[in-house]
Amino acid sequence: MGKKSCFWGAFGIVLALGLVLISCESVAEAVLTSMTNANSTSTDSGQIYYFYNESSYTVTIMDPTGSTTLSPGGNTKIRYNKQISIYSVDYSPSDRVVPSQSGGIITFRNR
């Protein structure tokens, strides 16, 4: 009986370790995928940014592909990647509105 107990105990430990490693690999993959997509300058798929206009002015978002206009209260989403990143985005009227960013959400408010 002692040998059977040791066998099942060792088997249980190996099985538990296997499940932990499988679980950790999935979590690691999710974390790495999230970090890669969060960095819009390094991936082809990039990241979607959500723009909200909470100002009382019409805001124009400009990037190398063109421009998008947001009326007061309007919103849009734009995907940026390594060809065109969030760092190449400009907006107007910059003297009347100020953007704030929380992750992939950018909100324009009156200055």
N, C-alpha and C positions, 0 to 999 in steps of 0.2 A: 504494500500500500504506500509506503514512503516514496518509492520510485515513481509511482503513478501521480502522486500529489505534486512532486517536484516537476514532472513532465507537464502537467496541466498548469501549474503555476508559471513555469517558463514560457509555455505556449501563450498564456494569457498576457504576460508581459510583452512578448514579441508582437502579439496582435494589437495590444494597446499602443505600443510604439509605432507600429505601422500606420494605425489610424491617425495618430498625432502627426506623423510626417506627411501623410496624404493631406490632412487638413491644413497644415502649415504651408505646404506647397501651393494649395489653392489660394490661401490668404496672401501669400507672397506674390503670386501672379496678379491678384486683384490690386494689390498695393502698387506694384510696378506698372501695371496698365494705367491706373489712376494717375500716377506721377508722370508718366509719359504723355498722357493726353492733356494733363494740366499745363505742360510746357508746350505752348502752341508753336514755338520756334523750332522744334526739333522733329515733329512728326508730320507725315503726309495727311493723316486723318485730322490732326489738330484738335481744337476745342471749340465748342459753341459758346459764344458770349451773348448774354441777354442785356439789351440796352433799354432803359426806362427813362422817359422824360417826365420828371415831376416838376419841371420849371414852368414858368408862364410864357416861355419863348419857344419858337420853333427851332429845333436843333438839327443841324446837318452833320452827319457822321461821314467822314471822307477817308478812303483808303486807296491804294494803287489801282483797284478795279473800278472805282466810281464812288458814288455817294448815295446816302440814304437819308431821307428827311423824316424827322419825328415831330409831329404836332404835340402841343402840350397834352400830357396824359397818354401819349402814344408809346408803343414799345415795338421792338423787333429783335430777332436773333440773327447772328452772323457767325459763320465758322471761319476761324483763322488757323493757318497751319504754317509749315516752314517756308512756303513760297510767299505768303503775305501774313505777317504776324500782327498781333495786337499792338506791337510797338510801332507800327507804321500807320496807325490810325490817328486822325486829327478830328477836331470838331469846331463848330462855330455856332453861335457867337461866343467865343471864349472870354470876351469881356463881360458877359452877362450871366453865363452859367458856369458851374463847376461840377466836374464828375467826381463821384466817389465809387470805389470798387470794393466789392466783397466777393472774393472768389471769381466766378465767371459772370457776376452780375455788376453791371455798370449803371449807375443812376445819375442823371443830370438834375441839378437843383439850381435855383436862383443864387447868384452871388450875394 
